[in-house]
Amino acid sequence: MRTLVRELTTALVSTVALGILVCGIYPAALWGLSRLFSHKADGSLVLDGGKVVGSELIGQHFAGDKYFTSRPSSAGTGYDAANSSGSNLGPLSQKLIDGVKDNVAAYRKQNGLEETTPVPADAVLGSSSGLDPHISVENALLQAPRVARVRGMSAEIVRHYVEEHTEGRDLGFLGEPRVNVFLLNRSLDLHPGATERKP
């Protein structure tokens, strides 16, 4: 009987201690740590006059030649954070092949590129989440002349904005340098003295 009581006491104390640790101390420690990086922990939201206009972490669709275009998205109707997903089409899918050909032709036409100009993969293929806010530096630089022309800005200024919004490799060696399209377009909209021209 004494052994049974000891076993039950040990089990009860262990359960209570574990409950306090994983249901109290651990969540509280994570919450406290998140407050040190509150901007990121709260979704890296971007405010305009107190109103949320987007997130640094989620791509958006931008209409009009005055904007840098984001990667294609298969998330819902496009960049739907509630339906994050890729297209799930494999490399042998004719639908994917036809879609990429159409995207390449549209990209070259929009940016006034020659038929022989290579098109960056991220300009015609979506990310696996459908929410990637970044494009490659090469993609941004190919779009820069068109954006500069339509906005009535010099190509040098637009390239400066591209450089300003280029993020380096994670930890200095993971991935490739990339450009946050949402932040880049937002900065261009806030640029003083820029006037939109008809293409």
C-alpha positions as CSV (number, residue, x, y, z in Angstrom):
1,M,0.0,0.0,0.0
2,R,2.8,2.4,0.9
3,T,4.5,1.7,-2.5
4,L,1.2,2.5,-4.3
5,V,0.8,5.8,-2.5
6,R,4.4,6.7,-3.3
7,E,3.9,5.9,-7.0
8,L,0.7,7.9,-7.1
9,T,2.3,10.8,-5.4
10,T,5.3,10.8,-7.7
11,A,3.0,10.6,-10.8
12,L,0.8,13.5,-9.5
13,V,3.8,15.7,-8.6
14,S,5.4,15.0,-12.0
15,T,2.1,15.8,-13.9
16,V,1.7,19.1,-12.0
17,A,5.3,20.1,-12.5
18,L,5.2,19.2,-16.2
19,G,1.9,21.1,-16.6
20,I,3.4,24.2,-14.9
21,L,6.5,24.0,-17.1
22,V,4.8,23.4,-20.5
23,C,1.5,25.3,-19.9
24,G,3.0,28.2,-17.9
25,I,6.7,28.8,-17.8
26,Y,7.4,27.8,-21.4
27,P,4.7,30.0,-23.1
28,A,5.5,32.9,-20.8
29,A,9.2,32.7,-21.7
30,L,8.3,32.6,-25.5
31,W,5.9,35.5,-25.1
32,G,8.6,37.5,-23.2
33,L,11.2,36.7,-25.9
34,S,8.7,37.7,-28.7
35,R,8.4,41.1,-27.1
36,L,12.1,41.7,-27.7
37,F,11.3,41.3,-31.4
38,S,7.7,42.6,-31.3
39,H,7.6,44.0,-34.9
40,K,8.5,40.5,-36.3
41,A,6.4,38.6,-33.8
42,D,3.4,40.7,-34.6
43,G,3.6,39.9,-38.3
44,S,6.0,42.6,-39.6
45,L,2.9,44.8,-40.4
46,V,3.3,48.0,-42.3
47,L,1.1,50.9,-41.2
48,D,0.0,53.9,-43.1
49,G,-1.8,56.5,-40.9
50,G,-2.5,53.9,-38.3
51,K,-4.0,51.5,-40.9
52,V,-2.4,48.2,-41.8
53,V,-1.5,48.3,-45.5
54,G,0.5,45.1,-45.7
55,S,3.2,42.9,-44.2
56,E,6.8,42.7,-45.0
57,L,6.4,38.9,-45.0
58,I,3.5,38.5,-47.5
59,G,3.6,39.3,-51.1
60,Q,0.9,41.3,-52.8
61,H,-0.4,41.7,-56.4
62,F,0.5,45.1,-57.9
63,A,-1.4,46.3,-61.0
64,G,0.0,48.8,-63.4
65,D,3.3,49.3,-65.1
66,K,4.5,51.8,-62.5
67,Y,4.9,49.0,-60.1
68,F,7.5,46.2,-59.8
69,T,5.6,42.9,-60.2
70,S,5.7,40.1,-57.7
71,R,6.2,36.4,-58.3
72,P,3.2,34.6,-59.7
73,S,1.0,33.2,-56.9
74,S,-1.3,30.1,-56.7
75,A,-2.5,30.9,-53.1
76,G,-6.2,31.2,-53.5
77,T,-6.9,34.0,-56.0
78,G,-3.3,35.2,-55.4
79,Y,-1.4,36.0,-52.3
80,D,-4.3,34.8,-50.1
81,A,-2.6,34.1,-46.7
82,A,-5.6,31.9,-45.7
83,N,-4.9,29.6,-48.7
84,S,-1.1,29.4,-48.8
85,S,-0.1,26.9,-51.5
86,G,1.9,26.3,-54.6
87,S,0.3,25.1,-57.9
88,N,1.2,21.4,-57.2
89,L,1.9,21.0,-61.0
90,G,4.9,18.8,-61.8
91,P,7.6,19.4,-64.3
92,L,5.9,17.2,-66.9
93,S,2.6,19.0,-66.6
94,Q,1.5,20.5,-69.9
95,K,-0.5,23.1,-68.0
96,L,2.6,24.2,-66.2
97,I,4.7,24.3,-69.4
98,D,2.0,26.4,-71.2
99,G,1.6,28.7,-68.2
100,V,5.4,29.3,-68.0
101,K,5.5,30.1,-71.7
102,D,2.7,32.6,-71.4
103,N,4.3,34.2,-68.3
104,V,7.7,34.5,-70.2
105,A,6.0,36.2,-73.2
106,A,4.0,38.5,-71.0
107,Y,7.1,39.4,-68.9
108,R,9.1,40.2,-72.0
109,K,6.3,42.3,-73.5
110,Q,5.7,44.2,-70.3
111,N,9.4,45.1,-69.9
112,G,10.2,45.6,-73.5
113,L,12.8,42.8,-73.7
114,E,14.1,41.1,-76.7
115,E,13.0,37.5,-77.5
116,T,16.5,36.3,-76.7
117,T,16.7,38.0,-73.3
118,P,16.7,35.3,-70.5
119,V,13.9,35.7,-68.1
120,P,14.6,34.9,-64.4
121,A,12.8,31.8,-63.1
122,D,11.2,33.8,-60.2
123,A,9.5,36.1,-62.7
124,V,7.4,33.2,-64.2
125,L,7.2,30.5,-61.5
126,G,5.4,30.9,-58.1
127,S,6.9,30.0,-54.8
128,S,5.8,26.9,-52.9
129,S,3.8,29.1,-50.4
130,G,2.4,31.5,-53.0
131,L,3.1,34.3,-50.5
132,D,6.8,35.1,-51.2
133,P,7.3,38.9,-51.0
134,H,10.7,38.8,-52.7
135,I,12.0,38.7,-56.2
136,S,15.6,38.2,-57.4
137,V,17.8,41.2,-57.9
138,E,18.1,40.2,-61.6
139,N,14.3,40.3,-61.9
140,A,14.1,43.7,-60.3
141,L,16.8,45.2,-62.5
142,L,15.1,44.0,-65.6
143,Q,11.9,45.7,-64.5
144,A,13.6,48.9,-63.4
145,P,13.7,50.7,-66.8
146,R,10.0,50.2,-67.3
147,V,9.1,51.5,-63.8
148,A,11.4,54.5,-64.2
149,R,9.9,55.4,-67.6
150,V,6.3,55.2,-66.4
151,R,7.0,57.0,-63.1
152,G,9.0,59.8,-64.8
153,M,12.0,59.0,-62.7
154,S,15.6,58.5,-63.7
155,A,16.8,54.9,-64.1
156,E,19.6,55.7,-61.6
157,I,17.1,56.7,-58.9
158,V,15.0,53.5,-59.4
159,R,18.1,51.3,-59.3
160,H,19.1,53.1,-56.1
161,Y,15.7,52.1,-54.6
162,V,16.3,48.5,-55.8
163,E,19.7,48.4,-54.0
164,E,18.2,50.0,-50.9
165,H,15.6,47.2,-50.7
166,T,17.9,44.4,-51.5
167,E,18.3,41.9,-48.6
168,G,21.5,39.8,-48.3
169,R,21.8,36.1,-47.7
170,D,20.4,34.8,-44.5
171,L,23.2,34.4,-41.9
172,G,25.5,35.6,-44.7
173,F,25.5,32.3,-46.7
174,L,22.0,30.9,-47.0
175,G,20.0,31.6,-50.1
176,E,20.5,34.5,-52.5
177,P,20.2,38.3,-52.3
178,R,16.6,39.3,-52.9
179,V,14.4,42.4,-53.2
180,N,11.2,42.9,-51.1
181,V,8.7,44.0,-53.8
182,F,6.1,45.4,-51.3
183,L,8.6,47.7,-49.5
184,L,10.2,48.7,-52.8
185,N,6.9,49.8,-54.4
186,R,5.9,51.5,-51.2
187,S,9.1,53.6,-51.2
188,L,8.6,54.5,-54.9
189,D,5.0,55.7,-54.1
190,L,6.4,57.9,-51.4
191,H,9.2,59.3,-53.6
192,P,8.7,63.1,-53.9
193,G,8.2,64.6,-57.3
194,A,7.6,61.4,-59.3
195,T,4.8,61.7,-61.9
196,E,3.2,58.8,-63.6
197,R,3.5,58.8,-67.4
198,K,1.6,56.8,-69.9
199,P,3.7,53.9,-71.3
